[in-house]
Amino acid sequence: MINQLIYHNGNKILVGAAEKAGSSTIILTMGYPVLGKFKSRRDREALLKKGLWKEIYHKGVTNWIEYPIRIAVVRDPVERLISCYRDRVLIKNIDKIRDIYKSVSSFVDNLDIARQESEDLFKHSRPLVDILGPASNYTKIIDMENISTEFVPIIKQVSGNNNVPDIIFNKNTKAEKVISTNKDIQKIKKYYKEDYEEYGSYFVY
């Protein structure tokens, strides 16, 4: 989803973020200078109603040039999909499908079916190109691993607030580490071929 935000100083920023690629962290970081601390997505409601914050699909952005700073945050599709499986299937058992896909291999082998069966899985595994559009839309592309070192300083600069804290990702230990095979990895890379073609040079391996 594309997030457009106007800060108190009038500066604008546009940030494209995908589920399982730090989207919640990105939203909370963007909102910190306005909301005063890290809160939940729901706390954006007042900003959304005032039109200071907009959330739309990339095809709905009518004037990209209006936003001099346009950032896309990306993540390697292999890491992203395995994270999706671990979080949405193993830990949270969304749509009660954990017993169907007991291994990451079974999930990868039946990815199209799994995405058809679960709207949540469909959303969390959408290709980056579907969410962000082409890389040429953006003035800067940042891998999720570099949110603290690259994204946070930009938010400080644009918002005029130097007190935005660094990002600390929570490590969920509720499910054991997922081990993927080379066959799984190759299938994922084939499935997200367009993501690698468009954003592959930006992924941190």
C-alpha positions in Angstrom: 0.0 0.0 0.0 1.1 3.5 -0.7 1.1 5.9 2.3 1.1 9.7 1.7 1.7 11.9 4.7 1.9 15.7 5.1 3.8 16.7 8.2 3.1 19.8 10.5 5.9 21.7 8.7 4.1 21.1 5.3 6.7 18.7 4.0 5.2 15.7 2.1 6.4 12.1 1.9 5.2 9.1 0.0 6.1 5.6 1.2 5.2 2.3 -0.4 5.2 -0.7 1.9 4.1 -4.3 1.7 2.9 -6.7 4.3 5.7 -8.9 5.7 8.1 -6.3 4.6 8.0 -4.1 7.6 4.8 -2.3 6.7 3.5 -1.8 10.3 6.9 -0.6 11.5 7.1 1.8 8.5 3.7 3.2 9.3 4.4 3.7 13.0 7.8 5.3 12.2 6.2 7.7 9.7 3.5 8.7 12.2 5.9 9.1 15.2 6.6 12.8 14.5 2.9 13.5 14.4 1.5 11.1 17.0 4.3 11.5 19.5 5.1 7.9 20.1 4.8 4.4 18.5 1.2 3.5 18.6 -1.1 1.2 16.5 -2.3 1.7 13.0 -5.7 2.7 14.4 -4.3 6.0 15.7 -4.0 7.3 12.2 -7.8 7.7 12.0 -7.7 11.5 12.8 -5.0 12.1 10.2 -6.9 10.1 7.6 -10.1 12.0 8.2 -8.3 15.3 7.9 -6.7 14.2 4.6 -3.2 14.6 6.0 -2.6 10.9 5.6 -3.8 8.8 2.7 -3.4 5.1 2.0 -4.0 4.0 -1.6 -2.9 1.6 -4.3 0.0 2.7 -6.5 -2.3 3.0 -9.5 -4.3 5.6 -7.5 -1.4 8.0 -7.1 -2.3 10.7 -9.6 0.8 12.9 -9.3 4.0 11.2 -8.2 6.0 14.4 -8.7 4.0 16.2 -6.1 6.0 14.2 -3.6 9.7 15.0 -3.9 10.6 12.1 -1.5 9.1 8.8 -2.7 10.3 5.7 -0.9 9.7 2.0 -1.5 10.6 -0.4 1.3 11.3 -3.9 -0.1 12.3 -7.4 1.1 13.7 -10.4 -0.6 10.7 -12.6 -1.7 12.2 -15.8 -0.3 12.6 -14.3 3.2 9.2 -12.5 2.9 7.2 -15.7 1.9 8.9 -17.8 4.6 8.1 -15.1 7.1 4.5 -15.1 5.9 4.3 -18.9 6.4 5.8 -18.8 9.8 3.7 -16.0 11.1 0.3 -16.4 9.3 0.3 -20.3 9.2 2.4 -21.7 12.0 2.0 -19.1 14.7 -1.4 -17.5 14.1 -3.0 -20.3 12.1 -5.0 -17.8 10.0 -8.1 -19.4 8.5 -7.2 -22.7 10.3 -4.9 -24.0 7.6 -1.9 -25.0 9.7 -2.9 -28.7 9.5 -3.1 -28.5 5.7 0.4 -27.0 5.2 2.5 -28.7 7.9 5.8 -27.8 6.1 7.0 -24.9 4.2 7.5 -27.1 1.2 3.8 -28.1 1.1 3.0 -24.4 1.4 5.3 -23.4 -1.4 4.1 -26.3 -3.6 0.5 -25.2 -3.2 1.0 -21.5 -3.0 -1.7 -20.6 -5.6 -4.2 -22.8 -3.8 -3.3 -21.4 -0.4 -3.7 -17.8 -1.6 -7.1 -18.7 -3.0 -8.2 -20.3 0.2 -7.2 -17.4 2.4 -7.7 -13.7 1.8 -5.2 -12.9 4.6 -2.5 -15.1 2.9 -3.3 -13.5 -0.4 -2.7 -10.1 1.0 0.4 -11.0 2.9 2.0 -12.7 -0.1 1.1 -10.3 -2.9 4.1 -9.6 -5.2 5.9 -6.3 -4.5 5.3 -5.1 -8.1 1.5 -5.4 -7.5 1.8 -3.3 -4.4 4.5 -0.8 -5.3 4.4 -0.6 -9.0 7.6 0.0 -10.9 10.8 1.0 -9.2 11.0 4.1 -11.3 8.1 5.6 -9.2 10.5 6.1 -6.3 13.4 8.4 -5.5 14.8 5.9 -3.0 14.4 2.1 -2.5 15.3 0.7 0.9 15.6 -3.0 2.0 13.7 -3.8 5.1 16.9 -4.7 6.9 18.0 -1.0 6.6 15.0 0.7 8.0 16.8 2.1 11.0 19.9 3.2 9.1 18.2 4.6 6.0 14.5 5.2 6.6 14.5 6.7 10.1 17.0 9.5 9.1 14.7 10.5 6.2 11.7 10.7 8.5 13.7 12.9 10.9 14.7 15.2 8.1 11.3 15.5 6.3 9.3 15.9 9.5 11.8 18.1 11.3 11.7 15.9 14.4 15.1 14.5 15.4 13.7 12.3 18.2 12.3 9.5 16.1 13.7 6.3 17.7 15.6 3.6 15.9 13.7 0.4 15.0 13.9 -2.7 17.0 12.2 -5.7 15.3 10.5 -8.1 17.7 11.7 -11.6 17.3 8.7 -14.0 17.6 9.8 -17.2 19.2 6.4 -19.0 19.3 7.3 -21.2 16.3 10.4 -23.1 15.5 12.7 -21.8 12.8 11.5 -22.8 9.3 14.0 -24.6 7.2 13.5 -24.3 3.4 15.1 -26.5 0.8 16.9 -25.3 -2.3 14.0 -26.6 -4.2 11.6 -24.4 -2.2 13.9 -21.4 -2.8 14.0 -21.9 -6.5 10.2 -22.2 -6.7 9.7 -19.0 -4.7 12.1 -17.2 -6.9 10.2 -18.4 -10.0 6.9 -17.4 -8.5 8.2 -13.9 -7.7 10.2 -13.5 -10.9 8.9 -10.0 -11.6 9.9 -8.8 -8.1 13.4 -10.0 -8.7 13.5 -8.3 -12.1 12.2 -5.0 -10.8 13.7 -4.8 -7.3 16.3 -7.6 -7.2 19.3 -5.2 -7.1 17.9 -3.7 -3.9 17.5 -6.8 -1.8 20.0 -7.5 1.0 20.9 -11.2 0.9 
